[in-house]
């Protein structure tokens, strides 16, 4: 399933890759960018997703839940798979929308993924309310962004 998600993210990112290839001074910039993105989508993304599922599993254990690691992986992978059509739509929108529209569409897709993932996590962990999980995930994402901005 992670490979399907990787291929879908690769296909959704083709318009952005073509724009990035225009600024390279390579002999065949399109092939260079597409091959690098395909490698990342097929080989690196599944490894990152498995690591992310492990981190989410550890985070759930901190909050007192005891789901199996397999359930956490399934929740992550299905959440991504369910939001894949929106990711493809965002890729299509990046070809025709201005930059502010691309950002708004990407935020909508990410919010939809987080909502689906929150519901899945609440179900496997036995939490009563999915919106609380969603709130914790949003706070975690904001914290990661703040740390990244501070360190760069």
C-alpha positions in Angstrom: 0.0 0.0 0.0 2.8 2.5 0.7 4.0 2.0 -2.9 0.6 2.9 -4.3 0.7 6.1 -2.2 4.2 6.8 -3.4 3.2 6.4 -7.1 0.1 8.6 -6.6 2.2 11.3 -4.9 4.7 11.1 -7.8 1.9 11.5 -10.4 0.4 14.4 -8.4 3.8 16.1 -8.3 4.5 16.0 -12.0 3.4 19.6 -12.8 5.6 20.9 -10.0 8.5 18.7 -11.2 8.2 20.1 -14.7 8.3 23.7 -13.4 11.4 22.8 -11.3 13.1 21.2 -14.3 12.9 24.4 -16.3 15.4 26.1 -13.9 18.0 23.3 -14.1 21.1 23.5 -16.3 21.2 19.8 -17.1 21.4 18.1 -20.4 17.9 16.5 -19.8 16.5 18.3 -16.8 13.0 16.7 -17.0 14.4 13.2 -16.8 16.7 14.2 -14.0 13.9 15.7 -11.9 11.4 13.0 -12.6 13.8 10.2 -11.9 14.9 11.7 -8.6 11.2 12.2 -7.6 10.3 8.7 -8.7 13.1 7.3 -6.5 12.0 9.3 -3.6 8.3 8.3 -4.0 9.0 4.6 -4.5 11.9 3.9 -2.2 12.2 6.7 0.4 8.5 7.5 1.0 7.5 4.0 2.2 10.4 4.0 4.6 9.4 7.4 6.0 5.8 6.2 6.3 6.8 3.2 8.3 9.0 5.4 10.6 6.1 7.8 11.0 3.8 5.0 11.9 6.3 3.9 14.6 6.5 7.4 16.0 2.7 7.7 16.1 2.6 4.4 17.9 5.0 5.6 20.5 3.0 8.8 20.9 -0.1 6.8 21.4 1.6 4.8 24.1 2.6 8.0 25.9 -1.1 9.0 26.0 -2.1 5.7 27.5 -3.4 3.8 24.4 -2.2 0.3 23.7 -2.8 -0.3 20.0 -0.7 -2.8 18.0 1.9 -1.3 15.7 0.1 -3.1 12.8 -3.1 -1.2 13.6 -1.2 2.1 13.6 0.4 1.4 10.3 -3.0 0.4 8.8 -4.6 3.6 10.1 -1.8 5.8 8.5 -1.7 4.0 5.2 -5.5 3.9 4.8 -5.7 7.6 5.8 -3.2 8.4 3.1 -4.9 6.2 0.6 -8.3 7.8 1.2 -6.8 11.3 0.8 -4.9 10.3 -2.4 -7.7 11.6 -4.8 -7.4 15.0 -3.1 -3.6 14.9 -3.5 -4.0 14.2 -7.2 -6.5 17.1 -7.4 -4.0 19.3 -5.7 -1.3 18.2 -8.2 -3.7 19.1 -11.0 -4.5 22.4 -9.3 -0.9 23.3 -9.1 -0.7 23.3 -12.9 -3.5 25.9 -13.2 -3.8 27.8 -10.0 -1.7 30.8 -8.8 0.7 30.2 -5.8 -1.8 31.3 -3.2 -4.4 28.9 -4.6 -1.9 26.1 -4.6 -1.1 26.8 -0.9 -4.8 26.9 0.0 -5.5 23.6 -1.8 -2.5 21.9 -0.2 -3.8 23.0 3.3 -7.2 21.7 2.5 -5.8 18.3 1.4 -3.5 18.2 4.5 -6.5 19.0 6.8 -8.6 16.3 5.2 -5.8 13.8 5.7 -5.4 14.8 9.3 -9.2 14.5 9.9 -9.3 11.0 8.4 -6.2 10.0 10.3 -7.6 11.4 13.6 -10.7 9.4 13.2 -8.7 6.2 12.5 -6.4 6.8 15.5 -9.3 7.5 17.8 -10.9 4.3 16.7 -7.8 2.0 17.2 -6.8 3.7 20.4 -10.3 3.7 21.9 -10.5 7.5 22.4 -13.9 8.9 22.7 -13.5 12.0 20.5 -11.7 12.2 17.2 -11.5 16.1 17.4 -9.2 15.8 20.4 -6.8 13.6 18.4 -7.1 16.1 15.6 -6.2 19.0 17.9 -3.1 17.1 19.2 -2.0 16.4 15.6 -2.4 20.0 14.6 -0.4 21.1 17.7 2.3 18.6 16.8 2.5 19.8 13.2 2.7 23.4 14.4 5.5 22.5 16.8 7.5 20.7 14.1 7.1 23.7 11.8 8.2 26.0 14.6 11.3 23.9 15.3 12.1 23.7 11.6 11.8 27.4 11.1 13.9 28.1 14.2 16.7 25.8 13.2 16.9 27.0 9.6 
